Amino acid sequence: MSINKDRMQLEIRLQVLEHMLAKAWSVILLSHPDPHQAAETLAANYKRSLSQETFGDDPALSDLAASEIEEAFAEFLQDVKAMLPPEGKV
């Protein structure tokens, strides 16, 4: 299997950006009295706003895009939560 160097570099850069953004959000959430609850509220608000958006003219592609975004956000939020102290330890 051949690895495309340019694609690999882009993937690595994207992972670094995702990690740094998750770290920034974890710091922001720590300013809240209950950071885990704040993360859940963030997720619920984002999911609600996402359900009101459409992506392009093709309904099937729009649903696919929304699903992919929702999955990516869930993974991102999981990374953010992993950077927070355990619940009740703030």
MOFEN-V157951 format. One record per backbone hydrogen bond with DSSP energy under -1.0 kcal/mol. CO is the residue of the C=O (numbers start at 0). NH is the residue of the N-H. If there is no record, write none. Layout:
co | nh
CO | NH
CO | NH
//
This chain:
co | nh
3 | 7
4 | 8
5 | 9
6 | 10
7 | 11
8 | 12
9 | 13
10 | 14
11 | 15
12 | 16
13 | 17
14 | 18
15 | 19
16 | 20
17 | 21
18 | 22
19 | 23
20 | 24
21 | 25
22 | 26
23 | 27
24 | 28
25 | 29
27 | 30
28 | 31
33 | 37
34 | 38
35 | 39
36 | 40
37 | 41
38 | 42
39 | 43
40 | 44
41 | 45
42 | 46
43 | 47
44 | 48
45 | 49
46 | 50
49 | 52
57 | 61
58 | 62
59 | 63
60 | 64
61 | 65
62 | 66
63 | 67
64 | 68
65 | 69
66 | 70
67 | 71
68 | 72
69 | 73
70 | 74
71 | 75
72 | 76
73 | 77
74 | 78
75 | 79
76 | 80
77 | 81
79 | 82
80 | 83
85 | 88
//
